[in-house]
Amino acid sequence: MTAPSARTLRRTTLAAAIGNTVETYDYAVYGFLATVLAKIFFPAASPGTALLSSFAVFGSAFLARPAGALVFGPVADRLGRRPALVASLLLMAGVSTVIGLLPATASIGIAAPILLVLLRFAQGLAAGGEYTTALIYVAEFAPPHRRGALSARVQVGSLAGLLTGAIVVLSLNAALTTQQMLAWGWRVPFLLALPIGAVGLYLRSKLGETPEFTAARTPRQRTSWSAVLLLTGVSVLHVIGFYMVYTYLQNYLIQHHLSPVTATTVIAFALFVGLFLVIAGGKLADRKGKAPVLLGTSLAVLVVTYPLFAALSATPPLWLMVCCTLVLSAGPALYSGVAPITYIELVPVRVRGSVVALSYNVVVAVLGGSAVFVCQALVEATGDPRSPAYLLLAAAAVSAVAAVAFARHSAKEPDSAPALETSR
């Protein structure tokens, strides 16, 4: 088989990553606009209740992700990776556009929040098939010696979406008055998903099927439970690290006397640095091997997390807060550059779409969807502002054990993905 050209790899990676950009862009926009959306869709409630209702709607997308995996995973395995990628992006960009056009509660009453819940659920369905299918597509196209680096660029697309969402909302807040944001400004970020999605759909429409999927003729394959457990264990730090650093930490900084704009700017800077760290993690995996990078970054997170939360909880000067945030985000960013290719190589081609999507999205639904709540609950229960560190420490410990187990499996089966079984 002829290796794909550099131009083909660039187009393939961009087409795959742009869907994840739309996914996390929508996530960021909703999160940053939560207080505005609370007033628009839950105007009769008290401010606190309205905000809780807004976040509950936000969380409905997490609950839908495993269902989305059950829909899009089999499509990717039976019809091909490309149809699943096109369908998930079409649904995601379309739903975001509809949210931007949705009438407020003042116009159509209770139908407005009901429709918002349904639309967020539909976004969760799309997200359940988007990220993992994009990872699979890039990994199956990439040369073996570049799989880590190229797969990491899909994760870069996710961080780019968060960064873009933060910049768009910050810009609107700076340019518009509060009344303008409530009247029409909140719609703009959602509607911007349409042109981004249109570009992505155009790029994906030009894609062919992956060589691995085309070459895989075995109609029935299955993966062992040990592979699923390994995949789950590796994904724990990936998921919790992502949602803690790039979602919860903003609120944590605000609680420790940073203004919302300053806290968002600090997280945006961490996201920008994270773009390069993710790629570095993927390249390290290609050069040094996946297991050493997984284990090394997990151990680094175990070492630095508690001291960094202790420093942040003491409300240090701004420059020190920025430094602590960057160091705290570095480990999860490096880790997320290598974890995705590990998922792909644990599962055989013909069931890869279904198994990877369902395993990963169950972890996202259970741990990613609850990470912010658990962190805040730890602070409330213990009265200790350093206590959120315990969740990240637990995640790093689980993933360190998984990294050791992955290394042992790789040593037993150096020429194939570990723990694979094929039924003929």
N, C-alpha and C positions, 0 to 999 in steps of 0.2 A: 504494500500500500504506500502510495506517495505521500510524503509529509506535507501538510498544508503550508501554504506560503505565509510569510509574515503579515502580508496585507489581509489574507483570509482570517488569520488568527485575531488581528486587530478588530476587524468587522464583527467576527463571531463574539468576541469578548464584550465589545460595546453593545451589541444587540442583546446579549444576555443580561448584562449589568444594568441596562437602562430600566428594565422592569422593576428591579429591586430599588432603584432610585425613586420611582413613582410610589412604590409600596411604603418606604420609610419616609418619603416626603409627606404623604398623606397622614402618616402616624404623627410626624412632628407638627404638622399644621394643626391637627385636631388638638394635640396636647397643649401647644402654645396658645391656642384660641379657646381653651376650655372655659375660662371665666366669661368670655364674650358669648360663647354658644349657650352657656347656662342662662344668661339673661334673655336670649332670643327664643330658646325652646322650652325653658321652664320659668317663665316670668312670674308666675303666681307664688312660687316657693320662696322661702327665705334664702338669702345669699348662700349660706352654708349648704342647705338642702339642695338648692339648684346646682351647686358645683358638684356635690356628690352624685346627683342624677346625671350630670354631664359626663363624669368619669365612669359611671356605670355603663352608659352608652358606649364610651370608649372601650371598656373592657369586653363588650359583647363581641368585638372582632376577634379577640383572643380565643373565646370559646368556639368560634366558628372555624378556626384554623385546622383542627384535626378532621372536621367534616370536609373541608376543602382538600385536604390530603387524600381522603378517600375518593374524592371526585377526580382530581387532576392526576394523582399518582397512577391509577390504572390507565388513564388516557395516554400518559407518557410511555407506559410499558407496552400498550397494545397498538396504539396508532402512531406513536413516535414522539420524540421530545418537542419537535417544532410545533405540532398542533396544540400541545399543552401550553407552550410558551405564548403562542398567539392568543389563545382563549383566555388565559389568566390575565394578560395585560389588557386585553379588550374589556374584560369585566371590571378590572380595577380602575382604569382611566375613565370608563363610562360611569361608574358609580360615583367617583369623586366629582365628576362634572354635574351629575344630578344633585348631589349634596349642595353644590354651589348655586343651584337654581331652586332649591327647596324653599317653599314659602315658610314664613315664621309662624309660631303659634298664634300670634296676634291676628294672622290672616285666616288660617284654616283650623285653629283650635287644636285639640288633642291629636288630630291626625298628623301634625308636624313632628312631634317627638316619636310617634309610632313609626312613621316613615324613616326617620333618622336612625332608629334602632335597626330596622330592616336593611337599610343601606349600609350601615356599619357592619352588619352581619355578612352581607354580600361581599364587602371588602375583605373580611376575614376569610371567606371561602376562597377568594382569589389569592390572598397571601399564602394560604395553605398549599398552593401548588406552584407559586411563583419562584420563591427563593431556591428551594431544593432542585427544581427542574432546571433552573438556570445554571446552578452549580454542576449538575450532571452533564448538561450540554457542553459546557466549556471543558470540563475534565475529559470527556470522551473525544473531544476534538484535539486536545492539546498533546504535544509530544510528551512521552513519559518523563523526560528530564526537566520539563517546564510546567508540569501539572500544578504544582504548588503555587508558583508565581501567578499563573493565569487564573486559577480558581480564586486566588485571593482578590483579584480585581472585581469579582462579583460582589465580594464583601465590601470592597471600596465603593461600589455603587450604592450599597446600603448606607454607608456613612455619608456619602455625597448627598443622598436624599435628606437625611437629617440636617445636614449643614445648610442645604438649600432652603428647607422649610424654616429653619431658624432665621436665616437672612431675610427671607420674604416677609415673615411676620414682624421682625424687628423694623424693617424698612417701612412697612405700612403703619406700624405704631408711631414711628417718627414723623411720617408725612401726613397722617390723618388725625382728626380730633376723635375723641371717644364717641361722639354722636355719629360721626361718619363711619367709624368702624362698626357700630351697631346697625346703622342703616343699610350699608352696602359693602363696606370694606372687607368684612369677614368672608364674603363670597369670592373675592379675587384669588386668594391662594388655592382654593379648591378648583376653580375654573382653569388655573394655570396648569393643572395636571393634564388637561386635554391636549395642548400642543406638545407637551413632553411625551405623552402616551402615543400621539400620532406619529412622532418621529420614531419611537420604539417599534410601533406596529409596522411601519415602512421597512425598518431594518430587519425585523424578524420575518417579514414576508419574503425576503430575499434569501433566507437561510435554507440550506439543505439539511438532510438528516445526518446524524453523527455517524462516523465510520464504525464505531463499536456496536451501535444499535443495528445498523444495516448488516453487519457481519455476523451478529449473534443469531443463529438459527435454532438454538435449543428452545422449544416451545414452552417447556415447563422447568422452572428453576425455583429453588427456595433457599432461604438463608437460615442459619441456625440461631437459636435464642442467644447463644453466647455473643454472636456478632451484633444482635440487636442491643444487648446489654452494654457491650463495648461502645457502640454508637451513642447510646443514651448517656453513659458515663462521661464520654469525651465532650458531649454537647452541653453539660451542666455549666461549666465555667464560661463557655462561649455565650450561652444565653443569659445567665445571671450577670456576668461581667458587662455585657452590652447594655442591659436595662438598668443596672445600678449606676454605671458610670455616666451614661448619656441621657438618662431620664431622672432617676432619683437624685443624683448629685446636684442637679440644678436647684431643686427644692431645698436640699441640705445646705447649700451655700446661702440661699435666701434666709433660711432660719438662723444662720450665723452672720447676719447683718450685712449681707450684700444686697444691693437693689436688684429687682428682677432683670433689668436691662444688663447690669454688670454680670450677674450670674449667668445669664444666657450667653453673653459674650465670652466668658471664660470657657463654657462648655463648647461653644462654637470653635474656639481656638483649639481645644482638646480634640475636637472632631477633625479639624484640619491637619493637625499633627498625626492623628490616628490614620489618616489616609496613607501616609508613607510607612507607618509602622506595620499596617496590615500587609502591604506589599513586601516589606522586609521579612515578615514572618513566613510568607509563602516561599520566598527565595531561600530562606534558611532551611525550610523543609526539603527543598530540592537538593540542597548541597549537603546538609548534615543528616537528613532523615527526619521523618515525621515524629517518631516517638521521642527522640531527644529534645526536640523543640517543645512538644507538648509538655513533657516532664519539666524541662527547665523553666518555662514560663509559669507553670502551676506552682513550682517551688518558690519562684520569685514573688508571686502574688502572696503566698503564705508568709513570706518574710516581711514584706513592706506594708501590707494592708493595715494592720492595727496601728503601727506608729503614725501612718499618714492620717488615719481618722482621728487619732489623738491630737495631732497637730492642728487639723482643721477644726476640731471641736473647741480648741482654745481661742478661736477667732484671731488668727495672726494677721499681720499686714497683708494687703492685697497681693503683693508680689510673691509672698510665701504661699498664699492660697492657690495662686496660679501654678506655682512649681509643684505643690502637693497634688493638685488635680492632674497635672500632666504625668507625673510619675505613677499615680494611681491608675490612670487610664492606659499606661504603656503596656503593662502585662496582658490585660484582656485584649488589647488591640493586636499585639504580636500573636497571641493565642488564636484569635479569630482569623488570622492569615493562614494557619495550618490546619485547624480543625475541619474545615469543609472538605478538603481532599481526603481526609481520613474517613469521613462518612462514606464517600463514594467508593473507596477501595475496599470497604468492609462488605459490600453487597454485590451479588452478581448482576450482570447487565439487564437481564430480562425481568427482574423484579426490583430493580434499583429505584425507579420512580416511586413505586408504592411504598417500599420499606423505608427508604430514607425520608420521604415526605411525612409519613405517619409518625415515625419514631421522633424525628426532630420537632414536629409541630405539636406533639403531645407535651414535650418538654417545654416548648414556648408557651403553650396554653396554661400549663400548671405552674411553672416557675417564672417565666417571663411576665405573665399576666399578674402574678401576685408579688413580684419582687418589691415594687414600690410600697405596697401595703405592708409587707412583712418588715421592711426596714423601718417604717414609721411606727409600726406596732412594737418593735423591739425598743425603740426610744421611749415610747409611752409606758411600756411595761417595766422597764428597768430604770428609767430616769437617767440613763447613761448615754450621752450623745455619741460615744464611741461604739455603741452596740451594733449599728449597721455593719460594722466590719465583720461580725460573726457570720453573717450570711455569705459574704464573699469568701471568707476563710473556709467555710464548709464546702462551698462550691469548688474551691481550689483543691481541697483535700480529696474530694470525690474524683475530680478529673486527674489528679496526680496518680491515684490508684489505677484509674482507667488507662493512663498513659503507660504505666508499667505492664499492665495486662496486654495492651496493644503491642508493646515491644516483644513480649513473649510469643504472641501469636505470629508476629511478623518473622521472628527467628525460626519458628517451626515451618512456616510456609513462605519462604522468601520470594518465590516466583509467582505467587498468586495472592489475591486478596484473602485474608484470613477467614477461617470459619465458614467457608462457602461449601454448600452442598448442591449437587445437581441431580435432578431426577430425570431419567431418560425413559 
